[in-house]
Amino acid sequence: MGFPKPKFPIKPPGGGMPPHLVPSTPKPAAPPDLEIVAINVATDAGWFSSGFWYDEIEFTSASDLVAQVLARSKGRKVRRLRIMDHGEYSAASGGLVDFGTDTVAGWNFKTYESTFRLLRPCFGAGAVVHLMHCYVGNDTDLMNQFVAAFNCDVLAGLGMTNGALNTNFGGYQYFTRTGVSYGSPYL
């Protein structure tokens, strides 16, 4: 007599195709890398520039900046972090980089280094921290300290920065983890 005929057709996995031709289940796409803009809006220049950016972080200090970037990234990788505040440089005193109420310089960098190091896990391969501060790219030693703290490349301006136009009128200096630094008139 035999077995009864099934009510529906029975097919092997893959619909009868050879195993090497069966399509695999697609892996979920990784969330896209983030680009974060952080602005100190307590300054006139920062307040004005914030009108030209969308969904920026408004920070008041170095620790506030770090806390907000960590909260915004939520485990996603940051491709580019643009930080906008005041900066200056002189041959006598070196670079001064404002992060809200905090001013970071070569002589006090160790005070802030552990705070900046907290951002390391946020940065993906090829990440860049863009310091949109006037003149700070002229202080090679300070910029290399930022590279070491963030463990990613740093882009910094050599002249006056215009945050609204997203440009630096003196060009840029790019500092890499390999210690190679080069200038560029472009982002």
Buried (B, 14 or more C-beta within 10 A) or exposed (E): EEEEEEEEEEEEEEEEEEEEEEEEEEEEEEEEBBEBBBBBBBBEBBEBBBEBBEEBBBBBBBBBBBBBBBEBBEEBBBBBBBBBBBBBBEEEEBBBBBBBEBBBBBEEBEEBBEBBBBBEEBBBEEBBBBBBBBBBBBBBEBBBBBBBBBBBBBBBBBBEBBBEEBBBEBBBBBBBEEEEBEEEEEE
